[in-house]
Amino acid sequence: MASGASKGTTWQPLVDLLIARRINQVLGPLIGPWDVPQLDEVTVDLVLGYTGDYSTMQQGFAKIESIKQKIRQSHPTYKKRAERIH
């Protein structure tokens, strides 16, 4: 798993322990290190991303939403539709 590798940890039981600890920080005492190998990588990546760099993720989402809003506003029919709704 990338979490332990980025800190120089390559011993899998220790990597699993670190991952379980981070998952439990988010979800509460839910899993043990022995449960980590049964988790799919998408779930692990999601939780590790949430615990690791959530503010950066939020900034990225806000930037994307801002760009999408500019695209919407530049479309001629979107403005007319928005005016009709409000």
Sequence and secondary structure as in RCSB ss.txt:
>XXXX:A:sequence
MASGASKGTTWQPLVDLLIARRINQVLGPLIGPWDVPQLDEVTVDLVLGYTGDYSTMQQGFAKIESIKQKIRQSH
PTYKKRAERIH
>XXXX:A:secstr
 HHHHHTT   HHHHHHHHHHHHHHHH S   GGGGGGS HHHHHHHHHHHHHHHHHHHHHHHHHHHHHHHHHHS
HHHHHHHHHH 
